[in-house]
Amino acid sequence: MRNTASSKLEGGFNSNPPTPTEVSLTISPQDLHDSNSSLPSLGAGERALAAAKGSAKRLIDIWFSSKCAVLRGLGIIDFSLPPNHILRRTSSHTIRHYYESGLTSFLPIATAAIADGVNLDESVSVLDFACGAGRQLLHLTRLYPNVKAHACDIRADAIKYLRGAYPTAEVYANKFDPPLKYPDATFDLIYSVSVFSHISVQDAQLWLAELRRVAKPGATLCLTFNSYTSLERYHESGKHSELSAEKLKEMEFFFDAEDEAGYARRMAREVALGFGHPGMLRPTGDIFYSAEKARSLMEAAGFELKKILPGVIDRMQDLAVLRRPNQ
Ligand SMILES: C[S@@+](CC[C@H](N)C(=O)[O-])C[C@H]1O[C@@H](n2cnc3c(N)ncnc32)[C@H](O)[C@@H]1O
């Protein structure tokens, strides 16, 4: 790395803030996915409840963005924050958690990519796949301003926010299924945090093939997934206690997802909140892989698995460092 870590890590809390871009929270119909037609219709009571929740969330969004503006004005923070309802969706309930967990999940990726020969100080093309509310994109664009940053996610409202907040990054709302809009062999580095930990094995296979297509020959990929360390964390909070590491090894993977009907009702409730369709076409959940199964999935997709770093993401997920072979 050309710059020292300390100079790159300045900023965040209690530093001299630049003026951040103010972002409109209004989502227009063309920003939203329009795949509502196949959803079950909700009862009047359920619709009314969702509409009331949506209004409450909008009020909290206004309060939260005012609070952020005050914190920025006072020089306490110097970065942009998504609307509160988007922030909370990616498991960050506080501003500090959004900033710090973004940093602690991004740094192992940057470190692994640099160790694998990606020069993030140059204008290399980087894709943040399933970027959510931009937890990692925040740090990619701050620490490595020379890279050509791209990001995508199915959540159109998050993409709308990111477009305003990161004008130098190219962000767009992709569909739940491949393909992405990028030509073959576009990216030097692709990273993705916490999506292969939620989608089914079949969807993971589809996306691994697609990420391989858009990776340049020789590109590095850093993908996170749940394995034995995540399982330990879940056990600590009393979840999935029936699944031991030995059992996972035997089963190869374990997918805990809702059934089709439950999933469809959840989507319908989300739409009724008034923030648009989340873009999901099939159920997602928590998926855990044995290290061996993760390796075989990635190798079957045509990647060379360079290494797996257990538990380095959010002190839970493993980070797989992959290389797209040259031919
Ligand atoms: C747990 S969040 C992680 C977001 C972000 N990477 C982070 O770590 O904060 C998972 C994200 O994957 C996105 N997602 C799920 N399926 C997707 C797909 N097929 N294509 C793109 N994004 C997807 C969701 O919308 C959500 O934002």
The ligand as an SDF file (V2000), in Angstrom:
LIG
                    3D

 27 29  0  0  0  0  0  0  0  0999 V2000
  -27.2470   -8.9130    4.6040 C   0  0  0  0  0  0  0  0  0  0  0  0
  -27.3250   -7.7460    3.3190 S   0  0  0  0  0  0  0  0  0  0  0  0
  -25.6190   -7.3080    3.1080 C   0  0  0  0  0  0  0  0  0  0  0  0
  -25.4480   -5.9510    2.4770 C   0  0  0  0  0  0  0  0  0  0  0  0
  -24.0030   -5.4220    2.4500 C   0  0  0  0  0  0  0  0  0  0  0  0
  -23.1380   -6.2330    1.6180 N   0  0  0  0  0  0  0  0  0  0  0  0
  -23.4720   -5.3300    3.8700 C   0  0  0  0  0  0  0  0  0  0  0  0
  -22.6650   -6.1870    4.2570 O   0  0  0  0  0  0  0  0  0  0  0  0
  -23.8870   -4.4460    4.5970 O   0  0  0  0  0  0  0  0  0  0  0  0
  -27.6390   -8.7710    1.8960 C   0  0  0  0  0  0  0  0  0  0  0  0
  -27.9030   -7.9450    0.6530 C   0  0  0  0  0  0  0  0  0  0  0  0
  -27.9800   -8.8130   -0.4700 O   0  0  0  0  0  0  0  0  0  0  0  0
  -28.9330   -8.2630   -1.3470 C   0  0  0  0  0  0  0  0  0  0  0  0
  -29.3160   -9.2970   -2.3040 N   0  0  0  0  0  0  0  0  0  0  0  0
  -30.0030  -10.4450   -2.0840 C   0  0  0  0  0  0  0  0  0  0  0  0
  -30.1220  -11.1400   -3.2280 N   0  0  0  0  0  0  0  0  0  0  0  0
  -29.4770  -10.4320   -4.1940 C   0  0  0  0  0  0  0  0  0  0  0  0
  -29.2520  -10.6270   -5.5900 C   0  0  0  0  0  0  0  0  0  0  0  0
  -29.7310  -11.6950   -6.2260 N   0  0  0  0  0  0  0  0  0  0  0  0
  -28.5640   -9.6780   -6.2670 N   0  0  0  0  0  0  0  0  0  0  0  0
  -28.0820   -8.5850   -5.6250 C   0  0  0  0  0  0  0  0  0  0  0  0
  -28.2740   -8.3500   -4.3140 N   0  0  0  0  0  0  0  0  0  0  0  0
  -28.9640   -9.2550   -3.6020 C   0  0  0  0  0  0  0  0  0  0  0  0
  -30.0370   -7.7760   -0.4270 C   0  0  0  0  0  0  0  0  0  0  0  0
  -30.8930   -6.8520   -1.0440 O   0  0  0  0  0  0  0  0  0  0  0  0
  -29.2260   -7.1720    0.7030 C   0  0  0  0  0  0  0  0  0  0  0  0
  -28.9720   -5.8050    0.5010 O   0  0  0  0  0  0  0  0  0  0  0  0
  1  2  1  0
  2  3  1  0
  2 10  1  0
  3  4  1  0
  4  5  1  0
  5  6  1  0
  5  7  1  0
  7  8  2  0
  7  9  1  0
 10 11  1  0
 11 12  1  0
 11 26  1  0
 12 13  1  0
 13 14  1  0
 13 24  1  0
 14 15  1  0
 14 23  1  0
 15 16  2  0
 16 17  1  0
 17 18  1  0
 17 23  2  0
 18 19  1  0
 18 20  2  0
 20 21  1  0
 21 22  2  0
 22 23  1  0
 24 25  1  0
 24 26  1  0
 26 27  1  0
M  CHG  2   2   1   9  -1
M  END
$$$$
